[in-house]
């Protein structure tokens, strides 16, 4: 194997070709993200069947959906803090064990309260896994392709949701809703030993703990036996910086920060409203189970395609106009979903366009947050933006349940969702008006995204 010496810090990864070991690590992290997407989608698809089996109103699932997302937000915060003390890998493995076990137990639930508790626990695990897979993908990917591969890893979430939608149609028909959650629990538990053996710990964490033997094993796997990562003493360690929240509102950034928070809050509220409630709403509007499943699959596929397409324009035109345009077109598409009725073709077209523009734009907002703030407060800015967004993710499904319980029909629900998309686009447009400078996303600081999950 090749021997490399004298390499400094993160440049070790930057100076070697992307090898099979790194590809395996990124693939495993993407599989964990896929499990997250699968789990989030199948609870939405199974909700009508669970409601019938337990004789509970479908509107009560707003709290069930929200509990899972609240657990995810709490889990990300706990795991981020835990990983700084025990390492990325133990936090990831514990999180996988938690959401795998909670999913296996869910078919035994007999009431709404038990469903809420189990979804909260599952969410703790799902959210707790995110800091680990973001940090490890970022660290073991060369700088020159880090943005692309980390974005590709993130696409595991909508891809897993699409797979969950496709599998659920057949499983619900032939084996019942319980089987979906048994599979959703067994897969992460089966993946646990593979991740434990194959995925490495953070080099920076190992270096800080003086674990030279563990570092040497990783160097051999990377094909650079003998290399020793030496982190410069003057290299800034972002985890030790304590920036005040007030800095996000200083130097003329106050209005921009509030608009960015509003955009991400409304955007995630909208996204999780669509992900969780499209299956139930479209079935109530006249589509069969297979049609509802196809609709949510197309929503996620549209989001994947849209994120790459809109990112291409963002890099060339600038973020504000492209993202605002995406949300506006998405608003029109969302509004038309409610009028599709039992027309499968019309529903599919509307849902795909909605996913392409609305969810695609939302993924671009993450990158916008990473470049809006100067480097010295970037991690703090991105972290607060994503925290506010997670609150929207909790509110969206709960609000949907309240509206359904109040008797709002499909047309009204999707019209309100369209208004949310339009408001998100308006916030980004106002940001662009306030900051006319040519803000191009030629480089996305993925390390800032890592910090956002701590």
N, C-alpha and C positions, 0 to 999 in steps of 0.2 A: 504494500500500500504506500501511497505517496506520503512523504514526510514534509511537514511544513513547520517552520520556526519563525519566531520574530513577528508574528501577526498580532495586531493590537485589537482588543475588545471585539466589537461586533464585526470588524472587518474580516474575521475568520470566515464567517458565513458568506460575506460579500465577495470573497476572492475565489471561491470554489464553485464549480458547476453545480446546478441543481441535480442531486443524486437520487438514487432509488430510495434511500433511507428517508430523506427529507420528503419525498413524494408520499411515502407510506405514512409519515407523521401527519402531513396535511390532509391526506385522505381519511385517516382515522378521526381527525378533528371535524372534518366535514360530515362524517357519519354521525357523530354526536349531535351536530347541528340539525341533521336530517331527522334524528329521533325527536328532537325538540319540535320541529315542524309537524312531524307525524302525529305526535301526542296532542298538540294544540288543535289540529284539524279533526282528528277522529272523535274527540269529545263533542265537537260541534255537529258532526254527522250522526253520531249515535244519540244525541240528545232527544229527538222525537221518540226513538224506540225506548230509551230509558224512562222517559216521562210516562209512556204508556204502561211499561212494566211495573213501575212503582206507583202509578196512579197519582202523579203530581202534575201541576200545570206547567206547560212549556215556558211560560214567562219567568218561572222561578229559576231557570237556568242562567239568567243574567248574573245572579250572584255566584252561581257555580263557576261560570266562565271567569268572572272577576276575581274569585278566590285564587284560581290558578295563576293568573297574571300578577296578583298582589304577592303571592308566594315567590314568583319569579323575580320580582323587584327586590324583595327582602333577601332572597337567596343570593342574588348577584352582589349585594352589599356585604353580606356576611362572608361569602366565599372570597371576595376581593381582599378583605381584611385578613382572613385566615391564610390566604395564599402568601401574603407577605411574611408570615411567621413560619409556616410549615412547608411552603413550596407550592408551585402550581399543580403538580401531579397529584399529591394526596387530596387536595381540594376537589380536583376533577373526579377522582375515583369515588370519593365519598358521595359526591353529588349524583353520579351515575347510579350508585347503590340505592340512594334515597328515592329517585324518581322511578327506578325499575321496580322496587318493592311496593311503592304506593300504587303503581299501575296494576300490579298483580292483585292487590287487595281490593281495588275499586269494584269489581263485579260482585263483591259480597255486601256492598252498601244497600241499605234498605230504606233510607230516608234522605231528604234534601240536606239535612245537617251533616250526615255522614259523607255525602258527596262533596259538600263544601270543604270539610276537614281534609279529606283525601286529596282533593284537587289543590288545596293549599300546600300540603306536604309535597305533592308531586312538583308543584311550582317551585318550591324551595330547591329541589334537586335540579330542575331544568335551568333555573336562573343561575344556580351555583356553578353549573358546568361552563357557562359562557366565559367568565374571566380566564379560565384555563385554556380553552381552545383558541381564544383570541391571542393571548400572550404567547403561547407556544407556536402557533402558526406564524406570528409576526417575527419571533426570535429566530426561527429556523428557516426563514425565507430570505434570500438575498435581496438587498435594498433595491436593485434594478427591476425586480419583478414583484416586490412585496405587496404593492397596492393591488395589482391584478390578482395574485393568488389569494390574498386575504379576502378580497371581494368575492372571488370564486368560492372560497370556503363558506362565506356568509350565505351564498346561494343554496347551500345545503338545506337551510330552513324552508324556503318555499318549495324546493324539490322534494323534501320529505313530506311536506303538506300535500303536494300533488300525488305522491305515491300513496299516502294515507287515504286520500280521496278515492283513488282508483281501486285500492284494495278493499276499502270499506263497502263499496257497492256489492261486491261478490260475497264478502264475509257476512254482512248483515243479512243477506238473503238466505245463505246456506247454513250458517253456524250461529247466528245471533250476536248481539252487541257485546256480550261478555268476552267472546273470543278475541275481539279487537284489542281489548286491554290486556288480556293474557299475553298476546303476541307483543304488544307495546311494552310489557314488563320483561319478558324473556329476552328480547333482543339486546337491550342495554346490559342486562346481567350476563349474557353470553359474551358480549363485547368487552366486559370489564377486565378479564384476565389478559386479553389481547392488548388492550390499552395499557394495562399495568406492565406488561413485558416490553412492549415496543415503543411507546411514547416516552421520550426523555424528560428529565427535569430541566428547568431553566438554567442555562449556563451561568448567568449572572447570580442566581440564587446559590448555586453550588459553589461558585467562586467566593461569595460572601461568607459561606459557612466553612470554607477551607477543605471541601471534599474533593481533593485532587484525583483520587482513584475513580470516582464517578465521572469526573470530567474526562479522564483518559479513556474510559470505556466509550463515551459518546464520541470522542475524537476518532477512535478506531472505526466506529459505525459510519462516521462521515467520510471515512477514507483519508483522513489526515492524521494518522497516528504520529504522536510526538509533538503535535501542535499544542501550545498552552495558551489559553485565552488570558491576556493580561489587560485588565481594565485600568485605564488611565486614572490617576488620582484626581486630576482636575476635570474628569468627565462628569457632567452634571447628572445627578441621580434624581429623576423626577419624583420618585416616591418619597424623597425627604423634603421636598418643597411644600410649604404650607402657605398657600395663597388665600387671601381673604376674599370672601364673596364680593365685597365691595369693589374689587378691582374689575369685575365684569361690568360694572356700571360707571367706571371712571373714564376720563379722557374721551368723552363723547360717545361711549359705547352703550349707554343706558337704554336708549330706544331700540337700538339694534338687538341687544340682548333680550329684551322683552318680546320683540317681534320673532326672534329665533325660537324662544321658548314657546310662544303661542303657536308657531308653525308646527313644531314637533309634537306639542300636546294634542292639537287638533288632528294632525296627521296620523299619529298612532291610535288615537281614539277612533278615527275613521277606519283604519286598516283592520283593527281587531273587531270592530263592529261588523265589517264585511266578512272577515274570516269566520267569526263565530255564528253569525245569524243568517248568512246567505242560505245554508242548507235548510233551515226551518222555514224561512220566509218564502223561498221558492217552492217548497213543497206545499205550503198553505195556499200559494197562488195557483197551484194546479199541476206543477211538474211532478213526475214520478221520482222515486228514490234515485234511480240511475241518472236522471236529468239533473237533480240537485248535486249529486256527486260530480258529474261532469262540469257543472258550473264552478264549483270551488276549485277543481283542478285547473280549469282555464284561468281563474283569477290568479292563482299562484304562478302558473306558467307565464301569463302575461306580465307579472311582476318581474320575473327573471329576465325575460327578453327586454322589457322596458328599461330595466336598470342599466343594462349594457348599452342600449341604444341612446338613452338620454345622456348617459355619462359621456358618450362620444361627442355629442353636441355641446355639453357643458365644458369640455376641455377646449373647444374651439370658439364658442360664442361667449362663454361666461355663465356662471350658475344662475343668476337671478331670473333672467328672461326665460331660460329653458325650464327651470323648475316651476315658475309661475304658470307658464304655458301648459306644462304637464298636468298640474292640479286643475286648471280651468277646463281643459278637454276632458279630464277624468270626471269632473263634476257633471258634465253633460251626459257622459256615458252611464254614470251611476244613476242619474235621474231616469234614464230610459229603461233600466232594469225592472223597475216597478210596473212598467206598462207592457212588459213582454208577455205577461199572463202565462198561458200554457204553451206558448210558442217556444219550442226548444231552441230553434235556430236563432231567433231574436235574442233570447236570454243569453245564449253562448257568445254571440257577437258583442253584446253590451258588456258582459262580465269580463271578457278578454281585454277589451279596450280600456275598461275601468282599471283592471290590474296593470296593464301596460303603462298607463299614464300616471295613475294615482300612487300605486305602490312603487313603481319605477322612480317617480319623483321623490317619494319618501326616502328611498335609499340614497338618493343624491343629496338630500338635506343633511345626512350624517356627515358626508364629505364637506359640505358647506360649513358646518359647525367647526370642523377641524381646521379650516383655513381662515375663518372669520377673525379669530383671536390671535394676537401675537404669540410667538413661541413661548414666552415666559409664563403666560397664563392659559395656554392652549388646553392643557390636560384638565384644568379646573373648569374651563368654559365648556368643553365637550362633555365632561362628566355631569355637570349641572343640566345641560341641555337634554341629555339622555335620561336623567332622573325625572325631569319634568315630563318627558315623553312617556315614560313608563306609567306615570300617573294617568295620562290620557288613555293608555292601553287598558288600565283597570276600569276607568269610567265608561269607555265605549260599550263593552258587553253588558254592563249593569244598566246603563241608560237604555240599551235596546230592549232588555227584559221589562223595564218599567213602561216603555212605550207600547210594547206588545200587550202587556197586561192591561193597559189603558184602552186597548181596542184600536190602536192606530193600524191602518191597513198597509199593504205592501207599497202602494204608491206613495203614501205619506212617509213611510220609513226611509225609502230610498231618496225621496225628495230632501228630507232632512240631512241624510248622509251627503247628498250633493252639495248642500249649503256648506257643510263642514269642509269639503274639498275646495270649494270656492274661497272660503275664508283662509285656508292654508295658502292658496295661491296668492291671495291679496296680501298676506303678511310678507311673503317673499318678495313680491313686487314692490312693496313699500320699502323693504330693506335695500333693494336695488336703487330706488329713488334717493335714498339717504346716502348711499355709497356708490357714486357714479364711477369710481375708479374701475379699471379693467381687472376684475378679480377672476382670474382663470385658475382652474384646478389642474394645473399641469403636474403638480406633485401632491399626493394625499399622504398626510402624516399618519400612518397606521399605528405608530407608537402612541399617538394621542388617543386612538380608539381603544388601545389596550388600557390606558390609564382611566378611560371613562367607565370601565367595568369594575374598577377597584373600589 
